[in-house]
Amino acid sequence: METTPAASLGRPHVGDQLYPAFGDQLYRAFGHRLNSAIRERGPLCAGIDPHAALLRQWGLSDNAEGLARFAATAADALGEVAAVVKPQAAFFERFGARGIAVLESTIRQLREAGALVLLDVKRGDIGSTAAAYAEAYLDPLSPIAADAITVHPYLGFGSVRPMVDTALAHGAGVFVLALTSNPEGQQVQQAVTADGRTVAQVMIDEIAQVNEGLSPMGSVGAVVGATIGRTGHQFTHINGPVLVPGLGPQGGSIDDLRVIFGDDLGHVLPSYSREILTQGPSKIALRDAVQRLSADLGSLIQ
C-alpha cells in the first residue's frame, strides 16, 4: 500500500524508504519530501509567530480566542503556498492548555493543506528527557507531531541523538542550531575546541555524518542566522537543509545568503515571519507576500 499525505509531497519512487506516519499513510523521508516541496513551491519557510503586537495589529485580542483566529487565518493563507510553515511554539504555549489545543489544530490544518510543518521548539536535554521530547513532537502517535522540529545541541551533539533517531525512524526531520544571529551565541558557538574547530563547526560536521550518502539530501538540517556574515565555517558537505531565520525586519537580506553560503544555496531554506505576517489579516496579502518572496528567492538560488 502506497499513499501520500498530500499531492504536493509526490508519490514515492521505487526504492524510496517509506515510513508509517500520521495514521495509515506512508511517508518518504523528510529530506525527500522537503526537496519535492521546494521544487514545487519554492525555497521559503513561512513563520507563524503570533506575538501580542501582531495580534493587536490584526485587531485581535491577546488571548486564546485571538490566537485561534490568528493561527487559523495564517494557516489557511500560508498552508497552500509555502513549502514549509514554522509555527513558533512559545507563542502558543503562553496560553496554556488552550494554546496547545490551537497549536494541534494549526499543525493539522497546515499539513492537510500540503505544507510541511517545522515546529520551532528548540528543545534540548539528555537521556530520557530528550527521548520524551522526541515522542512529543516527532512520534506520529502524538497529537502535536510535526514534520520536523528545531533542537539545540549545546549539551553536546550526543544529547540530541534521541530526537535525531526518533525523527529518522518516522521519516521526520530535525534542525540543529549551529550559528545563530544573537551576539551571545558566539560565546559558545564560536569557541574553539581542542582539535581547532569551533563548536559550531563540530555541530555542522556531526550533521554531515548523519546525512552522508543520502539523496537528494538528508533529513537533519542546521540553523544558521541570516546576519552572521562571513565566518569561515564550511557548509558544503552538510548534505541537508539549512534553515536561515533573521531575514526581513530582523536585519537579514537575500544578499546576505550569498555572503554566508557563496554559490552553495541549493539546500538553503530562508525563513520569513514578520515580513509576511504584517500583511495580515488579509489572506490574499499574506499569500501574495509568500509568492513574492518565493519568486525572489527562487531567482537567487537558481
N, C-alpha and C positions, 0 to 999 in steps of 0.2 A: 504494500500500500504506500503510495507516494502522494502526498498532498502538500500544498504550500499555504502559509498563513495569509498571504496577500499577493495580488498579482504583481506588485512592484518587486517582490523578492525573487521571482523567477522560479521555474521548475528545476529541481536538482538535475545535474547532468550525470550520466552513467559514471560510476566510480567515485562520486562525491560521498563523503561520510555524512550520514544522516543521524539526527539526534531526536529522540522523543521529547517533545516540549509543548507546554501550553495546551493541555487537553490531548486529543488523539492525533494531532498534526505532527508531521515530521519536518525537521528544520535542517538546513545546511549550517555549517559552522558560521559564527558571526563574521569572520573575515570575508567569507564568500558573500554573505548577504549584504554586508556593508559595501563591498565592491560593486555589486549589482545595483544597489540603491544610489550610489554616487553616479554611476553611468547613466541611470535613468532620470535622476532628479537634480544632479549637480552636487558639488562638494561643499555642502553647507550644513552646519549643525545650528538649529534654532533653539535658543534657550527659552524656558518658561520660568521666570523669576518674579513671582507675584508679591513683591515687597510693598510696604504700606503706601509709599509715594505713588507707585503705579496704580494701585487700587483706587486711590483718590483721583488720579489723573483720568481714569476711566469712569469716574463718577460712581464708584462703588464703595461700600462700607468696608472698613478694615476689620472684618470678622469672617467667620466660616462661610456665611452666605455670600459675601462679596468674593471670597476666594473661589467658591464653587462656580459663580458666574464668570469670573475672570478665566479660570482654568478651562471651563467648557468652551468659551469663545475662542481662546487661544488654540486649544486642541483642534477645534473644528476648522479654524483658519489654516493652521500650520501642518496638520497631520497628512493632508493630501498633496502637499507641495514640497516639503522639506525631506531630505534624505534621512536626517536624524533630528530628533527633538529631545532636548535635555531639560527635564524638569529639575529645579534645584529643591531638594527635599526639605531643607531647613525652612523654607517659606511656607511649606505645608505643615510641617511638624509643630510650628509655633502655635497652631490652633488645636493641638492635642488630637484626640481620637477622631474628631470631626474633620480635621485637616488631613489625617491619614486616609480617611474614607474618601476624601476628594482626590488624593493622590492615586489611590487604587483606581478610581473611576477614570482619572486622566490618563493613566498608563493604558488602561483597556481601550479608551476612545482613540488614542493615538495609534495603537497597534492595529485596531480594526480599520483605520484609515490608511494603513500601509506604511507608516513611518517606523523606523527603528527607534526605540526608546533607550536613551542613555540617561540613567538616573544618577544625578550628581549628589553623591552622599559622602565621598571622601572618607570611607571607613578604613580603619587600620588597627589591628591588635594582634595578639598571639594566640596560638593553640585553639582551644575550644571556643573562645570568643570570636576569633576570626572565622571559624567554621560556622558559628551561628549567624554571623553577618552574611556569610555566603548563602546559607539556607534561606535567609530572609529575602535576599534581593536577586538571587540567581537560580534558585531551585524552582522549576516551573510549577511545583505544587503550592508555592507561596502566593498569596493574593497580591503581593506587591512586586512580583518578579518582573524584571526588565530585561531587555536585550543585552545591556551592558551597564556597568557601574564604574564610578571613579573610586580609586583607593589610594592611600598614602603608604609608602614603604619605609618610613624613617624609623621603624623598629628593626630594620633590616629587610632585604627583599624576601628572605625566607618567611617572614611574618605574613606576607600576603599570599603565600602559596596555597593555603586552603581556599582562598577566594579564586585564585587562578585555576586551581584544579577543578573546583566546582563549576566554574564557567566553562571550561573546556569539556567537562563531562556532559554538559547540557547544550552545547552549541552556542553558548553565550560569550560575552566579551568582558574584558577588564581594561581600564585605562589607568596607568600608574603615574602618579605625579613625579615629574623628573626635574623640570626647570620652571619655576613659577615666577610671575612678574612682581610679586610683593618683595620689597627690599630685604625684609627679614629672612626670606627664604635662602638668601645667599650664604648666611652663616652656616647652614647645614649642607645645602645642595652643592655649593662650590668649594667646600672644604676638600683638601687633598688627602687621599688615603695613602697607605704605606706603599702601594705599588705605583704611585704617581698619578693615578686617575682621580678626577673629582668624584664625590659621592654621586652626583647626577650622572656622570658617565658610567659608573658602575651599574646604576639602575637601568640605563639605556642598554648596556651590554647584556644585562640579565634578561631584559625583554627580548633582545635579539636572539638569545639562545633558545627561549621558548618558541619563538616563531621560525626558527631556522628550517629551511627547506619547504615551508608551506606555500601554497599557491592558491589564489593570486596574492594573498597576504595572510599573515597570522591574525589571531583574534585578540592578542594582547597588545595594547597601544600605550603610548606615552602622552603625558600632558605637558605642553611647552607654552609658556606665556608669550603673547604676541609682542610684548615690549622689552624682551630681554636683550635684543640686539645681537651682534656677532660675538659669540662666546668661545668659539673654537671647539665646541662639542661636536662629535660625529654622530650623525643620524642616518647615514646612507645604508647601514647594514641592518636597520631595525626590522625591516620586512613586516611592518604592522602599521596601523593607523596612528597618526599624531594629531591629537586634539589641541587646537590653538585658541584658547579663550583670550579675552582682553582686547578684542577689536571694536572699533567704533568709539563710543563715548569714553571707554576706558583707556583710550590713547593709542591703540594699535591701528595700523593701516594695512591695506593689501600689500603695499610696497615693502612693509616690514617682513612679510613672509619670505621674500627673496633674500633679504639681509640675513635672516636666520638660516634658511634652508638652501640657498642658492637655486639651482635649477631642479633640485630633487623634491618636487612638490606633488608627485603622483599619489602619495598616501596621506597628504595633509588634509585635515578636516577643520577648517576655520569655523569658529563659533561666535555667533552674534546673539545678543539678548536684547539690551535696551534699544539698540538702533531699530530693531523690529517692533518690539512691544510698545514703544512710544507712538507707533502709528495706530494703535487700537483706540477705542474698541471696534473700529470698522474692520470687518473680516476681509473686505476687499483690499483695504490699505495694508493689512497685515500680510496677505498673500502677495500683493504687489511688491512689498519690501523684500520678501524671501526670494521671489523670482528675479528681482533686480540684482540683489547681492549674488545670487547663484550664477547669473549670467556674467557678472564682473569677475567672479572667482573662476568660472569655467574658462574664460578668455585668458586669465593669467596662467592657470595651471596647464592649459594646452600649449 
